[in-house]
Amino acid sequence: MVPGLTGTCDMVVKEEDLVSSIGGAAIHVLSTPRLIQLMEAAAIEAIKDYMSRGELSLGTRVSIQHLSATPLGMKVTAHALLKRVEKHRLFFVVDAYDEKEKVAEGEHERLLVSEDRFVQKVAKKREP
């Protein structure tokens, strides 16, 4: 992995993406958890073609500011830029825009791990 890789992911805000759908107030705008998911998807998009076979990318940290509300039916586009690589840790700058303005900005960290070792670790956790 090398700094400078970029990824983009977009969506149109649907009913299931709204604050009101996760048990919050009856506010019909894009929820922060769904926005974070979109930004993580952009980060994954940036690196997916550069990952080794049998390697997973796991989100380990997200720090964003949700700057503006996006209503139902509006398109949102998230961007991720890989800024720094420290061994298996990847550090991204992320942002998102709806059709009118910037709606979020922040940082996201991902970790590259062996899929086999990860699956084994999870399986061990299930053991009594």
Secondary structure, 3 states (H helix, E strand, C coil): CCCCCEEEEEEECCHHHEHHHHCCCCCCEECHHHHHHHHHHHHHHHHHHHCCCCEEEEEEEEEEEECCCCECCCEEEEEEEEEEEECCEEEEEEEEEECCCEEEEEEEEEEEEEHHHHHHHHHHHHCC
